[in-house]
Amino acid sequence: MSLQPPAQGHTPAFDPHSLITTGLEFPGWRVSRILGPVFGISVRSMGIGKSFTAGFRALGQGEVPEYEELLTVSRNHAMDRMIQHAREMGANAVIGFRFDASEFAGQFTEIVAYGTGVVCVAAE
């Protein structure tokens, strides 16, 4: 979905499909307020059954669908939580959006979605 500039001076509600960018600006929009860092975290374990299957797949070459599914679901949950955090702060957009991932205790995957919550209005 492309971001369409709003009517001049209009502050839209948060739209998670169009008001998130890895950049620092949206063409046709102006950042009127910076609210601060926003983030969402997802920590997951694959479980013994899928870990066992993925371990065998990892012995060969190629993709491991069990890990891809785990990371996709984790990424989506982290992003949803970041959007919720931004809404709670009063933001209608997130700039500088990034993901970070780590593994700990040999069985847990942590995904963090983060950026800067801002209020955007139509550029004048």
N, C-alpha and C positions, 0 to 999 in steps of 0.2 A: 504494500500500500504506500503510495507516495504522500508526502507531507504537503498539504496545500496551505498557503498562507491564509490566516484567518482575517476577518474584517478588522480594520484598523482599531487598535485598542482593546480587542476582544481577547480574553484569557480563557482558553479552552480547558475542559476537564481533562484529566490524565487519560491518554489513549496509548496503551502499551504497545500497539503495533506501529505507531508512527512517531512517537516523541521520545525515542531513545536513540542515541547516536554515540559512536566511538569518537566523533569529532567534538569540537568545542562550540559549535554554533549550528543553527538551522537556517538555511536561506529563507528570507521572507519573515523571519521571526527575530525578536530581540530578547535577550535574557534581561529581565527586569529585576530579578532578585536571585541571589545565590543562597540556598538554604543550608548547604553543607553536604558532607558525605552520606551516601545511602548504600546499604548493602543487604544481601540476603545470603544465607548459608544453608547448605544441604550436606548432611553427613549420612552416608549409606554403606551398608555391607551387602555383598552379593549373596551371601548365604552359602551353606556347605555344598548343596547340590550343584548350583551353577558354578561355584568356584572349582569344583572337581572337574566338571565338563570343560570349563575354560582352561584349566591347567593342562588337560590333554591336548586341546587345540593349540595351546601356546608352544607345545613341543614341535609342531610343524611351523610352516611359514604362513603368513596371510593374516587376514582380519579375525578378530575374536568377537563374534556378535554379542556374547554375554556381557563383555565389558563395554561395548558400544551402547547397548541398551541401558546399562547402569549409568553411564556418564551422560547420556541424553536426558534421561529422567531426572538425574541430579541437577543438571544444568538448568532445565526448565523450572524445577522447584526453586532453585536459588534465584533465578530471574524473577519469578512470581513474588517471592518474598522481598526482593529488592524493590519491586514496583509498589508493593504494599507499604514498605517503609517510606518510600518517596511520597506516597499519598498521605500517610500519617503526618508527614512534615509539612504538607501543603503544596508539594511540588506538582507541576503538570508536565514535567519533562526531566530526563536524565541525560546529562552530557558526560563525555569522558568515560563511557561504559566499557568495562573489562570483565573478564573471567579469570579466576586463578584456581588452581587445583593442587591437591596434595594427597598423599596417602600416609596413614599412620597405623601403628600396631600391626602392620602387615595384612590388615583385613578391612580397613575402613577407608573410604574415599570421601574427601571433603572438597566441595565446589563452592567458591565464593563469587557472587556477582556483585559488582560495585561500580559506583560512579558518583557524580555530583548532582544532587537534587536542585532543580532550578524552577523558577516561574518564568514562562515565556509569554510574550504578547506580540501582536503584529508589529512588524517593523514600520516605522513612520517614514 
